[in-house]
């Protein structure tokens, strides 16, 4: 029994390390996707001016439409 544990322990430890690394990589990928989505949203929202009222915006839409 002792030989089996001594033989299998390195394999299980290696498997645990691999699974931990994969989980961290997935979390980094999700965080990167969030950062990219926020950057895209920020880039898209730069097109809008804060000093335009709702009525002014509707006039602009009617004039361009």
Backbone as JSON Lines, residues from 0, in Angstrom:
{"i":0,"aa":"X","n":[0.84,-1.21,0.0],"ca":[0.0,0.0,0.0],"c":[0.87,1.25,0.0]}
{"i":1,"aa":"X","n":[1.95,1.19,0.76],"ca":[2.84,2.34,0.86],"c":[3.5,2.63,-0.5]}
{"i":2,"aa":"X","n":[3.84,1.58,-1.25],"ca":[4.45,1.76,-2.56],"c":[3.49,2.42,-3.56]}
{"i":3,"aa":"X","n":[2.22,2.06,-3.46],"ca":[1.23,2.63,-4.37],"c":[1.09,4.13,-4.12]}
{"i":4,"aa":"X","n":[1.0,4.51,-2.86],"ca":[0.89,5.93,-2.53],"c":[2.14,6.7,-2.94]}
{"i":5,"aa":"X","n":[3.29,6.13,-2.72],"ca":[4.54,6.78,-3.1],"c":[4.63,6.92,-4.61]}
{"i":6,"aa":"X","n":[4.1,5.96,-5.34],"ca":[4.14,6.0,-6.8],"c":[3.11,6.97,-7.38]}
{"i":7,"aa":"X","n":[1.91,6.98,-6.8],"ca":[0.83,7.79,-7.36],"c":[0.85,9.25,-6.9]}
{"i":8,"aa":"X","n":[1.48,9.54,-5.77],"ca":[1.45,10.91,-5.25],"c":[2.02,11.93,-6.24]}
{"i":9,"aa":"X","n":[3.16,11.68,-6.87],"ca":[3.67,12.68,-7.84],"c":[2.71,12.89,-9.02]}
{"i":10,"aa":"X","n":[2.05,11.82,-9.45],"ca":[1.11,11.97,-10.57],"c":[-0.08,12.83,-10.16]}
{"i":11,"aa":"X","n":[-0.61,12.61,-8.95],"ca":[-1.73,13.42,-8.48],"c":[-1.31,14.86,-8.23]}
{"i":12,"aa":"X","n":[-0.12,15.05,-7.71],"ca":[0.38,16.41,-7.48],"c":[0.54,17.14,-8.81]}
{"i":13,"aa":"X","n":[1.08,16.48,-9.81],"ca":[1.24,17.07,-11.13],"c":[-0.12,17.41,-11.74]}
{"i":14,"aa":"X","n":[-1.08,16.52,-11.6],"ca":[-2.43,16.76,-12.1],"c":[-3.05,17.97,-11.41]}
{"i":15,"aa":"X","n":[-2.86,18.1,-10.12],"ca":[-3.38,19.25,-9.39],"c":[-2.76,20.55,-9.87]}
{"i":16,"aa":"X","n":[-1.48,20.53,-10.12],"ca":[-0.79,21.73,-10.62],"c":[-1.34,22.12,-11.99]}
{"i":17,"aa":"X","n":[-1.54,21.14,-12.85],"ca":[-2.07,21.41,-14.2],"c":[-3.47,21.99,-14.1]}
{"i":18,"aa":"X","n":[-4.32,21.41,-13.26],"ca":[-5.69,21.92,-13.12],"c":[-5.7,23.33,-12.55]}
{"i":19,"aa":"X","n":[-4.85,23.61,-11.58],"ca":[-4.75,24.94,-11.0],"c":[-4.32,25.96,-12.05]}
{"i":20,"aa":"X","n":[-3.33,25.58,-12.87],"ca":[-2.83,26.49,-13.91],"c":[-3.91,26.75,-14.96]}
{"i":21,"aa":"X","n":[-4.67,25.74,-15.32],"ca":[-5.74,25.91,-16.3],"c":[-6.83,26.83,-15.77]}
{"i":22,"aa":"X","n":[-7.16,26.68,-14.5],"ca":[-8.18,27.53,-13.88],"c":[-7.72,28.98,-13.87]}
{"i":23,"aa":"X","n":[-6.47,29.21,-13.53],"ca":[-5.94,30.58,-13.52],"c":[-5.94,31.17,-14.91]}
{"i":24,"aa":"X","n":[-5.61,30.35,-15.91],"ca":[-5.59,30.83,-17.28],"c":[-7.01,31.21,-17.73]}
{"i":25,"aa":"X","n":[-8.0,30.4,-17.34],"ca":[-9.38,30.72,-17.69],"c":[-9.82,32.03,-17.04]}
{"i":26,"aa":"X","n":[-9.44,32.22,-15.79],"ca":[-9.81,33.46,-15.09],"c":[-9.15,34.66,-15.75]}
{"i":27,"aa":"X","n":[-7.89,34.53,-16.16],"ca":[-7.21,35.63,-16.84],"c":[-7.89,35.94,-18.17]}
{"i":28,"aa":"X","n":[-8.31,34.9,-18.88],"ca":[-8.98,35.09,-20.16],"c":[-10.3,35.84,-19.96]}
{"i":29,"aa":"X","n":[-11.05,35.48,-18.94],"ca":[-12.31,36.16,-18.65],"c":[-12.05,37.62,-18.3]}
{"i":30,"aa":"X","n":[-11.05,37.88,-17.46],"ca":[-10.71,39.26,-17.1],"c":[-10.29,40.06,-18.32]}
{"i":31,"aa":"X","n":[-9.51,39.46,-19.21],"ca":[-9.09,40.15,-20.42],"c":[-10.29,40.48,-21.3]}
{"i":32,"aa":"X","n":[-11.23,39.56,-21.41],"ca":[-12.44,39.82,-22.2],"c":[-13.25,40.96,-21.59]}
{"i":33,"aa":"X","n":[-13.31,41.04,-20.25],"ca":[-14.02,42.14,-19.59],"c":[-13.33,43.47,-19.88]}
{"i":34,"aa":"X","n":[-12.01,43.49,-19.81],"ca":[-11.26,44.72,-20.07],"c":[-11.47,45.16,-21.52]}
{"i":35,"aa":"X","n":[-11.43,44.21,-22.45],"ca":[-11.64,44.55,-23.86],"c":[-13.05,45.08,-24.09]}
{"i":36,"aa":"X","n":[-14.05,44.46,-23.47],"ca":[-15.43,44.92,-23.62],"c":[-15.6,46.32,-23.05]}
{"i":37,"aa":"X","n":[-14.99,46.59,-21.91],"ca":[-15.09,47.93,-21.32],"c":[-14.4,48.95,-22.2]}
{"i":38,"aa":"X","n":[-13.24,48.61,-22.75],"ca":[-12.53,49.53,-23.63],"c":[-13.35,49.82,-24.89]}
{"i":39,"aa":"X","n":[-13.99,48.79,-25.42],"ca":[-14.83,48.99,-26.6],"c":[-16.02,49.87,-26.27]}
{"i":40,"aa":"X","n":[-16.62,49.65,-25.11],"ca":[-17.76,50.47,-24.68],"c":[-17.31,51.92,-24.49]}
{"i":41,"aa":"X","n":[-16.18,52.13,-23.86],"ca":[-15.66,53.48,-23.65],"c":[-15.37,54.16,-24.99]}
{"i":42,"aa":"X","n":[-14.8,53.42,-25.92],"ca":[-14.5,53.98,-27.23],"c":[-15.78,54.37,-27.96]}
{"i":43,"aa":"X","n":[-16.8,53.54,-27.86],"ca":[-18.07,53.82,-28.53],"c":[-18.79,55.0,-27.88]}
{"i":44,"aa":"X","n":[-18.68,55.13,-26.57],"ca":[-19.4,56.19,-25.88],"c":[-18.72,57.54,-26.03]}
{"i":45,"aa":"X","n":[-17.49,57.58,-26.55],"ca":[-16.83,58.85,-26.78],"c":[-17.51,59.65,-27.88]}
{"i":46,"aa":"X","n":[-18.32,59.0,-28.68],"ca":[-18.99,59.68,-29.78],"c":[-20.11,60.59,-29.31]}
{"i":47,"aa":"X","n":[-20.59,60.39,-28.11],"ca":[-21.73,61.16,-27.61],"c":[-21.25,62.32,-26.75]}
{"i":48,"aa":"X","n":[-21.91,63.44,-26.93],"ca":[-21.57,64.62,-26.14],"c":[-22.54,64.72,-24.97]}
{"i":49,"aa":"X","n":[-22.05,65.16,-23.85],"ca":[-22.87,65.26,-22.64],"c":[-23.75,66.5,-22.63]}
{"i":50,"aa":"X","n":[-23.44,67.5,-23.45],"ca":[-24.21,68.74,-23.4],"c":[-25.41,68.74,-24.33]}
{"i":51,"aa":"X","n":[-25.71,67.63,-25.01],"ca":[-26.87,67.55,-25.9],"c":[-28.07,67.08,-25.09]}
{"i":52,"aa":"X","n":[-29.16,67.84,-25.17],"ca":[-30.38,67.45,-24.45],"c":[-31.13,66.39,-25.24]}
{"i":53,"aa":"X","n":[-32.13,65.82,-24.63],"ca":[-32.95,64.82,-25.31],"c":[-33.62,65.43,-26.54]}
{"i":54,"aa":"X","n":[-34.14,66.65,-26.37],"ca":[-34.8,67.32,-27.5],"c":[-33.8,67.59,-28.63]}
{"i":55,"aa":"X","n":[-32.63,68.05,-28.27],"ca":[-31.58,68.31,-29.26],"c":[-31.18,67.03,-29.99]}
{"i":56,"aa":"X","n":[-31.09,65.95,-29.24],"ca":[-30.75,64.67,-29.84],"c":[-31.84,64.23,-30.83]}
{"i":57,"aa":"X","n":[-33.1,64.4,-30.43],"ca":[-34.22,64.02,-31.32],"c":[-34.2,64.87,-32.58]}
{"i":58,"aa":"X","n":[-33.86,66.16,-32.46],"ca":[-33.77,67.03,-33.64],"c":[-32.65,66.56,-34.58]}
{"i":59,"aa":"X","n":[-31.53,66.17,-34.0],"ca":[-30.4,65.68,-34.8],"c":[-30.81,64.41,-35.54]}
{"i":60,"aa":"X","n":[-31.51,63.52,-34.85],"ca":[-31.96,62.27,-35.47],"c":[-32.94,62.54,-36.6]}
{"i":61,"aa":"X","n":[-33.88,63.45,-36.38],"ca":[-34.86,63.77,-37.42],"c":[-34.17,64.41,-38.63]}
{"i":62,"aa":"X","n":[-33.19,65.27,-38.36],"ca":[-32.51,65.95,-39.46],"c":[-31.68,64.98,-40.29]}
{"i":63,"aa":"X","n":[-31.09,63.99,-39.66],"ca":[-30.27,63.03,-40.4],"c":[-31.1,61.92,-41.02]}
{"i":64,"aa":"X","n":[-32.26,61.66,-40.45],"ca":[-33.09,60.55,-40.92],"c":[-33.89,60.92,-42.1]}
